[in-house]
Amino acid sequence: MASAIVTGATGITGSAIVHHLQKDSSYKKVYALSRSDPGYKDPKLQHAAIDLQGSADDMTKTLSGISAEYVYFCAYMAHDDPQELCRINGTMISNFIQALEKTGAINSLKRFVLTCGFKQYSVHLGNAKQPFLESDPVLEGEVGGETWPPNFYLTQQRILAEAAARSKNQWDWVVTLPQDVLGFARGNFMNEATALGLYCTVSKALPGSELPFPGCKAGYFAFNTWTSANLHAKFCLWASTAKGAGNNIFNVINGDTESWQDLWPRLAKRFGCKIPNPMFPNGGTADSKGYKDFEPSTTRMPNKHPLTARAADLGVSSDPSKEESPTLFCQINPEKWAARDDVNKTWAQVRDKYGLDQKAWEKATWDFLTFALGRDWSCVGTMSKARKLGWTGYADTWDELVDVFETLEKEGILPPAERLKGDF
Ligand SMILES: NC(=O)c1ccc[n+]([C@@H]2O[C@H](COP(=O)([O-])OP(=O)(O)OC[C@H]3O[C@@H](n4cnc5c(N)ncnc54)[C@H](OP(=O)(O)O)[C@@H]3O)[C@@H](O)[C@H]2O)c1
């Protein structure tokens, strides 16, 4: 029977992995690491409070007596500056591995599974060649006549590969690349589904119960892929022992291709809202007016689209669209929407009626919605690489979204949809 160490155990990806390890009878012990205490009751789960920003020496004290065959690294600290993001997240994984080396726990290790994401393909910088393949060239530094910012996933991957080589390959690694994760973590609302659920709830309770799409028209029609936190956890457990998976990077997405044009009307129906027609009365493109009296936003990014770097090998050097800078346009800026008086009064009314968690509102990541709904490019990857090695997992994106909403209802973050529909 195996043991596992999970870092970032309270986060969206980490908590799902802990949950699946707990259910998996082939694991006898799970060491869950984070700064906050998740309050486990099962003796199979042992929490250790650790600050991964500390030095390797500091961590050896906490990690004393802890060893495992499998490490699932999901700790993550956000930062707006790409250099700082690399430094912080690079130091966390580097010091953690050094601490495992110092305690000798590294000698038990068989595979280290690191969670990264689609920023590997520079989706945060604009439109890139699609579908994304794990073998696609990465953008960092000088590529294709442009200077690209450092990418913290690549920093982490270099550190991990160097450490595995240092061990004379006694252990190997797997890197997973999920796209926008649909999941739930208590006390952590960095989650597209939570912000969306709150937006739909308050929209239902506002006069008229309309559900306008906050983002841009092109984004409404673009194609996207999502990752269920549960499916990602199952993938990580599969990849930790899958033959031929070692020292490889894998996309991890649900397996369907979705779009807001498909999901938005379903959201409206679930929350009892009306789909406005026209959805984009002022065009829904950069610099256009907002939806009704809502405030829009247009953000031009300083870089060119990542596709630019591939222009020559894709044969699109003469395509003028590659010259455009990536733009995020929201006909209703979610951050400004969440700060409006009428929206806050309506939220307070809904919160008090159903006894909802005020922290959910305060911690909702409206800025993430601004990006996810405001971009006008698709984000589609393929699962072919993992499937060729035997991965058969699949999740339906709409079903996963509903599953998260139901969890949010049970946790007192969203009201029961059926009651909301009857009450407003
Ligand atoms: N969420 C998404 O939609 C998404 C999509 C694609 C890729 N990803 C990637 O998935 C990876 C994991 O992200 P996530 O979304 O699961 O993160 P998350 O939900 O924000 O959780 C972060 C975890 O890291 C822990 N942590 C943060 N700082 C720490 C520190 N100094 N010491 C110890 N633990 C610390 C947090 O616990 P404490 O605060 O209790 O310490 C928490 O458990 C990241 O690389 C992220 O970019 C996420």
The ligand as an SDF file (V2000), in Angstrom:
LIG
                    3D

 48 52  0  0  0  0  0  0  0  0999 V2000
   -7.9670   27.2090  -10.4080 N   0  0  0  0  0  0  0  0  0  0  0  0
   -7.9390   27.1150  -11.7280 C   0  0  0  0  0  0  0  0  0  0  0  0
   -8.9360   27.3970  -12.4050 O   0  0  0  0  0  0  0  0  0  0  0  0
   -6.6740   26.6350  -12.4270 C   0  0  0  0  0  0  0  0  0  0  0  0
   -6.7160   26.4380  -13.8230 C   0  0  0  0  0  0  0  0  0  0  0  0
   -5.5950   25.9570  -14.4720 C   0  0  0  0  0  0  0  0  0  0  0  0
   -4.4300   25.7360  -13.7740 C   0  0  0  0  0  0  0  0  0  0  0  0
   -4.3890   25.9560  -12.4230 N   0  0  0  0  0  0  0  0  0  0  0  0
   -3.1190   25.7290  -11.7340 C   0  0  0  0  0  0  0  0  0  0  0  0
   -3.2790   24.7340  -10.7610 O   0  0  0  0  0  0  0  0  0  0  0  0
   -2.2320   24.9120   -9.7800 C   0  0  0  0  0  0  0  0  0  0  0  0
   -2.8600   24.8140   -8.4030 C   0  0  0  0  0  0  0  0  0  0  0  0
   -3.7570   25.9000   -8.2940 O   0  0  0  0  0  0  0  0  0  0  0  0
   -5.1630   25.8730   -7.5420 P   0  0  0  0  0  0  0  0  0  0  0  0
   -6.1300   26.6120   -8.4000 O   0  0  0  0  0  0  0  0  0  0  0  0
   -5.4840   24.5290   -7.0590 O   0  0  0  0  0  0  0  0  0  0  0  0
   -4.7620   26.8020   -6.3150 O   0  0  0  0  0  0  0  0  0  0  0  0
   -5.6420   27.3440   -5.1170 P   0  0  0  0  0  0  0  0  0  0  0  0
   -7.0270   26.7930   -5.1510 O   0  0  0  0  0  0  0  0  0  0  0  0
   -5.4530   28.8010   -5.0970 O   0  0  0  0  0  0  0  0  0  0  0  0
   -4.9040   26.6890   -3.8680 O   0  0  0  0  0  0  0  0  0  0  0  0
   -3.5970   27.0130   -3.5470 C   0  0  0  0  0  0  0  0  0  0  0  0
   -3.1340   26.0730   -2.4670 C   0  0  0  0  0  0  0  0  0  0  0  0
   -1.7740   26.3860   -2.1680 O   0  0  0  0  0  0  0  0  0  0  0  0
   -1.6450   26.5300   -0.7500 C   0  0  0  0  0  0  0  0  0  0  0  0
   -0.6030   27.5010   -0.4860 N   0  0  0  0  0  0  0  0  0  0  0  0
   -0.5510   28.7740   -0.9510 C   0  0  0  0  0  0  0  0  0  0  0  0
    0.5380   29.3810   -0.4770 N   0  0  0  0  0  0  0  0  0  0  0  0
    1.1870   28.4820    0.3100 C   0  0  0  0  0  0  0  0  0  0  0  0
    2.3610   28.5350    1.1000 C   0  0  0  0  0  0  0  0  0  0  0  0
    3.1150   29.6290    1.1700 N   0  0  0  0  0  0  0  0  0  0  0  0
    2.7290   27.4380    1.7750 N   0  0  0  0  0  0  0  0  0  0  0  0
    1.9770   26.3110    1.7200 C   0  0  0  0  0  0  0  0  0  0  0  0
    0.8490   26.2000    0.9900 N   0  0  0  0  0  0  0  0  0  0  0  0
    0.4620   27.2830    0.3080 C   0  0  0  0  0  0  0  0  0  0  0  0
   -3.0190   26.9900   -0.2930 C   0  0  0  0  0  0  0  0  0  0  0  0
   -3.2710   26.6220    1.0330 O   0  0  0  0  0  0  0  0  0  0  0  0
   -3.0850   27.6170    2.2830 P   0  0  0  0  0  0  0  0  0  0  0  0
   -3.5240   28.9700    1.8450 O   0  0  0  0  0  0  0  0  0  0  0  0
   -3.9450   26.9830    3.3400 O   0  0  0  0  0  0  0  0  0  0  0  0
   -1.6430   27.5410    2.6170 O   0  0  0  0  0  0  0  0  0  0  0  0
   -3.9310   26.1710   -1.1950 C   0  0  0  0  0  0  0  0  0  0  0  0
   -4.1060   24.8880   -0.6330 O   0  0  0  0  0  0  0  0  0  0  0  0
   -1.5910   26.2770  -10.0790 C   0  0  0  0  0  0  0  0  0  0  0  0
   -0.3910   26.0960  -10.7940 O   0  0  0  0  0  0  0  0  0  0  0  0
   -2.6140   26.9410  -10.9730 C   0  0  0  0  0  0  0  0  0  0  0  0
   -2.0190   27.8880  -11.8360 O   0  0  0  0  0  0  0  0  0  0  0  0
   -5.4960   26.3890  -11.7290 C   0  0  0  0  0  0  0  0  0  0  0  0
  1  2  1  0
  2  3  2  0
  2  4  1  0
  4  5  1  0
  4 48  2  0
  5  6  2  0
  6  7  1  0
  7  8  2  0
  8  9  1  0
  8 48  1  0
  9 10  1  0
  9 46  1  0
 10 11  1  0
 11 12  1  0
 11 44  1  0
 12 13  1  0
 13 14  1  0
 14 15  2  0
 14 16  1  0
 14 17  1  0
 17 18  1  0
 18 19  2  0
 18 20  1  0
 18 21  1  0
 21 22  1  0
 22 23  1  0
 23 24  1  0
 23 42  1  0
 24 25  1  0
 25 26  1  0
 25 36  1  0
 26 27  1  0
 26 35  1  0
 27 28  2  0
 28 29  1  0
 29 30  1  0
 29 35  2  0
 30 31  1  0
 30 32  2  0
 32 33  1  0
 33 34  2  0
 34 35  1  0
 36 37  1  0
 36 42  1  0
 37 38  1  0
 38 39  2  0
 38 40  1  0
 38 41  1  0
 42 43  1  0
 44 45  1  0
 44 46  1  0
 46 47  1  0
M  CHG  2   8   1  16  -1
M  END
$$$$
